Amino acid sequence: MFSVRQMCEEDIEFAVQITDTMNWNLTEWDFKFMMSLEPEGCFILLHDSRKIGIATTISFGKVGWIGSVIVDESHRGKGAGSMLVKHAMGYLKSRGVETIGLYSYKENVEFYMRLGFKRETEFTVLKGEPLPSQFQEKSVKVTEKGELQKVIAFDTFHFGASRRKLLEKIANMRGNLCYHYIEEREILGYAMAKVYNHYAEIGPLVCLEGHLEAAEALLKTLLNKLRGFEVSMVVSGKEEKLLKMLLETGFSAEFNVVRMFSKPLAFKDCIYIAESLERG
Ligand SMILES: CC(C)(COP(=O)(O)OP(=O)(O)OC[C@H]1O[C@@H](n2cnc3c(N)ncnc32)[C@H](O)[C@@H]1OP(=O)(O)O)[C@@H](O)C(=O)NCCC(=O)NCCS
């Protein structure tokens, strides 16, 4: 019989093992981070007492996100994955979430549609090593502690819910990068990068619709700092010019995912790079 329970520290090794089968590159640190953000919202799927799957969630007030959904290959096609996702959805609803988002592989879109999700924008996962370049733009500023609250307010307006608990953690972690683009005292956009040993993930990046120059300047500033790192990011397919710029500067498109939502969007139109596939 299938059942779902809360993930605990002892399950992390299993979570890393099962997600490695999909090459998601998630480490023990990633699961500890998810559990610190949503202690009751990370789940283990069981067949009797055997661990056969996982899913993670994060709640941001009225918006929630589901990530890392996986069922052991030998148990697929028997309803376990649906049960796991429904459990995650139930948890998020119990936290007051009204709209749930997720990124789906194209081949799983139908699976999520059966669970009530609707497809929205396509995103491209990019990977590459930034090419050497000299870039400086006076409108791009390092986001110091005092300005972080303004950046979070800007993000909340566009995301449709407060991601404070996530953004504060990212911004305050040593080594990570956070910049905003400001003109006449108005923030036009911001971008962060999570920096690990030899690997970095850019995201989130949020800029006012129509301000491609801000998005490009923020990205170039980050890429300049990330020389020598393998960098990845999840870019909205709507941003054709941004994608073109990245493809021309040494990035390659790895695969596409589809952003899906359980209810109509809270998002405002904006230039958007995901924080991560797991958390929106
Ligand atoms: C996607 C996944 C979690 C689904 O788990 P599962 O246990 O196989 O799902 P279920 O058995 O509950 O599937 C429910 C229904 O959807 C169908 N289904 C499952 N995956 C499907 C897919 N990719 N496309 C279309 N239908 C699918 C099943 O056949 C089943 O149909 P039925 O109700 O008519 O029998 C599982 O295939 C998996 O772990 N895949 C690898 C990791 C992955 O891709 N994760 C998702 C990241 S977006």
PDBQT file of the ligand as one rigid body, heavy atoms in Angstrom, charges set to zero:
ROOT
HETATM    1  C1  LIG A 301       5.914  11.689 -13.273  1.00  0.00    +0.000 C 
HETATM    2  C2  LIG A 301       5.813  10.587 -12.211  1.00  0.00    +0.000 C 
HETATM    3  C3  LIG A 301       6.078  11.197 -10.858  1.00  0.00    +0.000 C 
HETATM    4  C4  LIG A 301       4.422   9.988 -12.260  1.00  0.00    +0.000 C 
HETATM    5  O1  LIG A 301       4.336   9.030 -11.228  1.00  0.00    +0.000 OA
HETATM    6  P1  LIG A 301       3.422   7.705 -11.413  1.00  0.00    +0.000 P 
HETATM    7  O2  LIG A 301       3.410   7.023 -10.103  1.00  0.00    +0.000 OA
HETATM    8  O3  LIG A 301       3.876   6.965 -12.588  1.00  0.00    +0.000 OA
HETATM    9  O4  LIG A 301       2.045   8.406 -11.714  1.00  0.00    +0.000 OA
HETATM   10  P2  LIG A 301       0.613   7.767 -11.648  1.00  0.00    +0.000 P 
HETATM   11  O5  LIG A 301       0.707   6.295 -11.728  1.00  0.00    +0.000 OA
HETATM   12  O6  LIG A 301      -0.076   8.331 -10.485  1.00  0.00    +0.000 OA
HETATM   13  O7  LIG A 301      -0.006   8.371 -12.951  1.00  0.00    +0.000 OA
HETATM   14  C5  LIG A 301      -1.316   8.760 -13.021  1.00  0.00    +0.000 C 
HETATM   15  C6  LIG A 301      -1.798   8.612 -14.407  1.00  0.00    +0.000 C 
HETATM   16  O8  LIG A 301      -1.024   9.394 -15.287  1.00  0.00    +0.000 OA
HETATM   17  C7  LIG A 301      -0.415   8.569 -16.239  1.00  0.00    +0.000 C 
HETATM   18  N1  LIG A 301       0.886   9.092 -16.415  1.00  0.00    +0.000 N 
HETATM   19  C8  LIG A 301       1.938   8.996 -15.592  1.00  0.00    +0.000 A 
HETATM   20  N2  LIG A 301       2.984   9.648 -16.126  1.00  0.00    +0.000 NA
HETATM   21  C9  LIG A 301       2.539  10.152 -17.301  1.00  0.00    +0.000 A 
HETATM   22  C10 LIG A 301       3.135  10.896 -18.318  1.00  0.00    +0.000 A 
HETATM   23  N3  LIG A 301       4.410  11.253 -18.235  1.00  0.00    +0.000 N 
HETATM   24  N4  LIG A 301       2.397  11.256 -19.387  1.00  0.00    +0.000 NA
HETATM   25  C11 LIG A 301       1.111  10.901 -19.483  1.00  0.00    +0.000 A 
HETATM   26  N5  LIG A 301       0.468  10.185 -18.548  1.00  0.00    +0.000 NA
HETATM   27  C12 LIG A 301       1.195   9.809 -17.481  1.00  0.00    +0.000 A 
HETATM   28  C13 LIG A 301      -0.395   7.174 -15.678  1.00  0.00    +0.000 C 
HETATM   29  O9  LIG A 301      -0.381   6.204 -16.695  1.00  0.00    +0.000 OA
HETATM   30  C14 LIG A 301      -1.676   7.194 -14.913  1.00  0.00    +0.000 C 
HETATM   31  O10 LIG A 301      -2.755   6.991 -15.796  1.00  0.00    +0.000 OA
HETATM   32  P3  LIG A 301      -4.021   6.133 -15.338  1.00  0.00    +0.000 P 
HETATM   33  O11 LIG A 301      -4.576   6.872 -14.158  1.00  0.00    +0.000 OA
HETATM   34  O12 LIG A 301      -4.890   6.169 -16.537  1.00  0.00    +0.000 OA
HETATM   35  O13 LIG A 301      -3.456   4.808 -15.014  1.00  0.00    +0.000 OA
HETATM   36  C15 LIG A 301       6.833   9.445 -12.487  1.00  0.00    +0.000 C 
HETATM   37  O14 LIG A 301       6.647   9.003 -13.807  1.00  0.00    +0.000 OA
HETATM   38  C16 LIG A 301       8.285   9.824 -12.299  1.00  0.00    +0.000 C 
HETATM   39  O15 LIG A 301       8.829   9.747 -11.199  1.00  0.00    +0.000 OA
HETATM   40  N6  LIG A 301       8.978  10.217 -13.382  1.00  0.00    +0.000 N 
HETATM   41  C17 LIG A 301      10.391  10.546 -13.338  1.00  0.00    +0.000 C 
HETATM   42  C18 LIG A 301      10.659  11.828 -12.587  1.00  0.00    +0.000 C 
HETATM   43  C19 LIG A 301       9.884  12.977 -13.162  1.00  0.00    +0.000 C 
HETATM   44  O16 LIG A 301       9.817  13.169 -14.365  1.00  0.00    +0.000 OA
HETATM   45  N7  LIG A 301       9.297  13.773 -12.260  1.00  0.00    +0.000 N 
HETATM   46  C20 LIG A 301       8.463  14.880 -12.600  1.00  0.00    +0.000 C 
HETATM   47  C21 LIG A 301       9.238  16.097 -12.791  1.00  0.00    +0.000 C 
HETATM   48  S1  LIG A 301       8.266  17.304 -13.662  1.00  0.00    +0.000 SA
ENDROOT
TORSDOF 0
